[in-house]
Amino acid sequence: MNERVYYFVKSYDEDLPKPPAESFGQILNETYLHPFDWSARTTRKSYWWSVLTNFIIAILAIVVGFYAFNEGLNPGIRVIDAVVAIAIYVWVFLAGLGQMIRRLHDVGYSGYWYWATFTGYGTMFMFYLALQPSVQHKVKWGKYLFSDQDYPEGGAKSNVPIPTIGQILKEHFFDCFKWDARSTRTSFWVGTAISQVIMTIGVLACYLLTFMLLAPFSVTEFDSGDAKVIGVIFIIFIIFFIAAAIWAFLAQLGHTVRRLHDAGFNGGWWWLGVIPYVGQLLLAFLLFHPTVQNEVKWDKYLFDPEDRIR
């Protein structure tokens, strides 16, 4: 029987050990002095207290940043304020990243799932996971940082493989038309996040190229030669960008169909996404479904499932 419950907050099993109690000092120590200790797990209490303290510290950093732009201050003090504000922001981000990865481990998910925050619905799913209780058995990503508390071996076994980043990239971008297969949630959401990041960078590059081409000229300085050169460059870039957008669409389509198969749904459910307003939300609900543990009629995974995860 699969112990995970996906769409509401699961209660603890009273017959199994619960996560260790941590003092507020230990939570602060874990958050801000161990941002790079990713091979560990963190409790729900520790994570949400760290979210609150990160929010308060970020507000203070904003106040310091305002002083950095105060023209009435000594320039040296303004530089110091700016450096302090930037350092605080970076450290708060790293602290939050470490806590999020450890929290994912604590609920039985790979830290790769952090990439899902780069997608709109992925952020919702990360919020849901952060609300979940600790899984009450051993996880392969280590123990708690300030406790010897551990859980017994066990938990429902699963045949869900963990793809590597290389396998995810290949499956997402180079297996667009292999629809008669299945794809794990990790593969789908990480691939989706990477694709969206790449497309965002492409759009920003488009704006940057436009600025670089047009900035040196005023309207009166254009001549026919300049216009032709800029026109040719724009046409080439637009053709390339349209081709990349089409490829990204096909890659996302193929991965979505395989993810639906993995959850036990026909790929035709992709058409839910074209329904205005609610379609994408309904489709995301299906895409968050766990892998069905039995065989499906749409063949197997595209990579060799060597590693396994719950």
N, C-alpha and C positions, 0 to 999 in steps of 0.2 A: 504493500500500500504506500502511495506517495504521501509523505508527511507535510509537504508544503501546501499552504493555502494562499492563493494569489490575490484575491480581490477583497479581502478584509484583513484586519489586524488579528493575527492568530494569538490565542492564549497559551500560556506555558503549560507544559505537562508536569503536574505536581509530583509525579513519580521519578522525575529526572532532576539532576542538580540545576539550579538557576544560575545566572551569571553572577560574578562576584560584585560585592558592594564596593564602591570607590568613594573616597573623600573628595571634596572639592579641590583640595591641593593636588591630589593625584591626577585629577582630570586636567587641571591647568598644566601640570608637568607633562602629561602624556600629549597634550595638544601642542604646546609651544616649544618643548624641548626635544620632542621626538617626531618631527614632521616627516622624516625620511625612513622611519621604521615601518615599512609597509608589510613586512612578513609577520603580521600579527592580527589581532582582532580587537574591536572595541565595543563596549556595551551601548545600548540605546541611550541610557542615562548620560554616559560620557559624551556621546556624539551631540545630543541636543543641548547640553550645557555648553559645549564648545561652540555651537552655532550661536547661542545667545551672547557669549563673551566676545566672539569674533565680530558680531554686529555692533556691540558697544565700542570695541576698540576701533572699528572702521569709522564710526561716527566721530570719535576723538581725532582720528587721522584727518577727517574732512575739516575739522576745526583748525588743526595745525596747518593744513593746506591753504585755508583762507588767509592765515597770517603770512604765508609765503608770497601771496599776491597783494599784500598791503604795501602800497607805495610809500607810506609814511615810515616804514621800518628801515633800518640800516641794511644795505644790500647784502652784506655778509650774513646777517641774521636771517634774511629772506631765503638765501641759498641753503642755510642750515635747516630751516623749517621745511623746505621742499624736499631735501634729502631724507629728513626724518619721516615725513609723510609717505614718501615712496617706499622707504624701507619697511614701514609698518604695513602698507598695503601688500607688499611682496610676502612678508612673513605671515600675515593673516591668510593669504591665499594658500601658501604652502602648508600651513597648519590645517586649514580646512580640507585640502586635498588629502593629506595623510589620514585625517579622521574619516573622510568619506570612504577611502579605500579599505581601511580597517573595519569600518561598519559593514561594507559589502561582504568582506570575509566573514564577519560575525553572523551574517544571515545566510551564508553558504554560497555566495556569488563571487566570481572572479573580479579582481580589481579592474579588468578590462571594461567592465560595465560602466566605469566612470565616463567613457567616451559617449555614452548615451545622453549625457547632459548637453551635448552639442546639437541635439535634436529637440524640438519642442515637446513631443510626447515622451521622449526619453527622460526629460527633466521630471515630468510627472511620475514616471515609473521609479526614478531614483528617490523621489520624495516618499513614495509608497514603501519602498524597501527600507528606507531609513526609519520608518515607523514600526517595522516588524521586530518581534522579539528575537533574541539570540537563538540560533539553532542549538539544540541541547545534545549535541554529540561533537566529536572531534571534527575539525576542519583541517585541510592540508596547508593552510597558510599561517600556522603557528598558534600561539596562545595569547592571553592578555598580557599587557606589559607590566602590570603591577600586582599580579596575583598568580599563584600556582594553580588556581582553579582550572580544572579541565573537565571535559565531558568524556563519557565512555565512547568506545568505538560503536559504530552503528549508524542508524539512520537508513532510510530507504535507499536501496541501491538503484542506480540509474544507468542507462546506456547512452546518455547524452554526451557526446564527445566535446572536447574543448579545442577549437581550431586555433592555429597560430595566426599571428598578424599576416604572415605571408599567404597562408591559405585563405584568409578572409579577403585580402586584396585580390587574389586570383579569382576567387569565386564571385566577388562582387563586380569586378570590372572586365573580366575576360571570359566569364561563363554566362554571358547575358542571355543566350538563347537555349540554355540547358534547363528547361522548365520541368522536365519529368524527373524531379529529384526533390530532396528536402534540405532545409537549412536550419541550423540552430538559432535560438534567440540571440546568443552572443554574437554569432557571425552576422546576423541581419542588422542588429542595432549598431555594432561597431562599424560595419561597412557603411551603413547609412550615415553615421556621424562623420566618418572620413570623407565620404562623398560630398556632404554638405559643407565641410570645411574647405575642400578643394574648390567647390563652386563659388563659395564666398570669396576666396582668394582670387579666383578668376574675375569676378565682378569688380573687386577693388582694383585689380590690374587694368581692367578696361577703363575705369575712371582715371587711373594714374596715367595711362597711355594718352588718353584724351587731353589731360592737362599738359603733359609734356609736349604734345604736338602743337597745341594751340597757344600755350603760354607765351612763346617767344614772339607771337604776331599780334598786332592789332588789326582791326577790320580794314583800315586803310593801307596796311602794309602787305596784304595778300596780293600776289600776282598769279597769273595762270599756271606758272610752273610749280609754285608752292601748292596751289590747290590740287593739281594733278598728283603730286607726290603724296600729299596727305590723304587724298581720296583713295589712291591705290593701297596705302597702308591700312586705312580703315576697312576697305573691302576685304583684304586678306584676313585682317583680324576678326571681322564679323563672321566670315565664312568659317574660320577656325572655331570661333566661340559657338556658333550654331551647331557645328558638328560635335563639339564637346558636350553641349547641352543635350543633343539627341542621344549621344552615347550614354550620358549620365541617366537619362530617362529610361533607356532600355536596360541598363544595369540595375537600376532600382526596381523596375518592373519584374525582371527575372528573379531578383532576390526576394521580392515580396511574394511572388507566386510560390517559390520554394519554401518560404517561411510559413505560409498558409498550409502547405502540404504537411510540414513538420508538426503543425498543431492539429492536424486531422481535418482541415477544411479544403474544399475544392478551390483551385486558383481563381475561379470565376468570382469569388468574393472580393477580388481586387476592385471590381466595379462599384463597390460601396463608396470608394473614395471620390467618385464624381458627384455624389449627392451634395448639394450645397449645404454649408454650415455644419451639419452633423456627420457627413459621410466620412471624413478623415478621422474623426474621433471614434466612430464605430469600427473602422478598419484597424485603428491602432489597438483597440480593445482585443480584436482577434489576434493581432500580431504579438501581443504580450502573453498569449496563452502558452503554457508550458508544452514541451515536446510530449507527444503521445508515446507511451512506452512500448506499444505494440507495433507491428509492421504496418506500413501504409501502402496503398496501391500505387503511389507515385515514385517508386524506386527508393534509392538510398542517398546518403550524403555524397558530395562530390570529392571529399578528401578521405584519407584513411583514418578512421577514428581510433587513434592509439590511446589518447588520454581520456579520462572520464571525469565527469562532475555530477553532483546531485542536480 
